[in-house]
Amino acid sequence: MESINIISGNRKPSLSRLTIAELRDLLVKRLKYKTLIILFNHFERLTKRSVQAYQYLNSLENIRFVCSFNKNFKPEVYSFFRTFEFINEDEYKLKHGREEINVTYAVYAILSVYCFFIYMKAASSLLMATILIGGAWFALIIFRTLMYAGGRP
Amino acid sequence: MRSYTHIAGAILLFVTLAYFTNLDHVIIGIFFASWGSVFPDIIDRLSGKHRGIGHSIFWLIPFALMCFWNLTVGVAMLLGFISHVFLDILTMYGCPVLYPLWKTDFVCFGKKRRIKTGTN
């Protein structure tokens, strides 16, 4: 309605009684050869019904959409989302990390195996192994006691 | 990550592995491990793209071949390089381990727990 009012110079005040389809057709009719750029935020708030109207407008040559989003959106609006291009693609990739492979478990496994072999090397006998584990456990208890008694910085 | 962090990581990795394998010439090894740990950044500085070709694991092949020439130097360079890539994986931006073939960054941990460093 706001777009129609702007295009038609606020000459049609009673738009609230019209349906979405009528508003859409009126907008196309009023637009003629002008180019309309529609900016909106919160793409994730779009519903299936509103997207249908937007997609029709988006298919027209002289209407362009610019929008922002900050949450995951509904799957039914994905077809509309695909018609957009990212302006800040690098920032998006950095924030959402789509173009990266997370190897956390592989890193944990490698570190665990490495520590295992170092421990096996250090513990040359069963007695030594027991003493080492006991020592490490004792040191951990001391550390935790100090953390409890002394508090965190 | 800064170069001194990589050098410290490489020395730690080399010393523990030297202890594990009873490797000879540890002091020479420490020197070359330190050199190997800054090697990726030197290559990237020459190529002009940080986290590029210098951080590719394909550099392991020439370092592995170096082991046939001198075991201590080869192993030290190899470990220095591995420690660099490993530490870079822990950072915010990760490391493109398979760079020329695949430019995707390999990362570790969730985004909030990754290490933020002074450099990229």
Contacts between the chains, C-beta under 8 A, distances in Angstrom:
chain1	res1	chain2	res2	distance
A	94	B	93	7.7
A	97	B	107	7.0
A	97	B	111	6.2
A	99	B	104	5.7
A	99	B	105	7.1
A	100	B	94	5.6
A	100	B	104	6.2
A	100	B	105	4.6
A	100	B	106	7.1
A	100	B	107	4.9
A	101	B	104	5.7
A	101	B	105	7.4
A	101	B	106	5.2
A	101	B	107	7.1
A	102	B	107	5.6
A	102	B	108	6.9
A	103	B	89	6.6
A	103	B	106	5.2
A	103	B	107	7.2
A	103	B	108	5.9
A	104	B	108	5.0
A	104	B	109	5.7
A	107	B	86	7.6
A	107	B	89	6.7
A	107	B	90	7.7
A	107	B	108	4.8
A	114	B	16	7.9
A	117	B	20	6.2
A	118	B	16	5.8
A	118	B	19	7.7
A	118	B	20	6.1
A	121	B	19	6.9
A	121	B	20	4.9
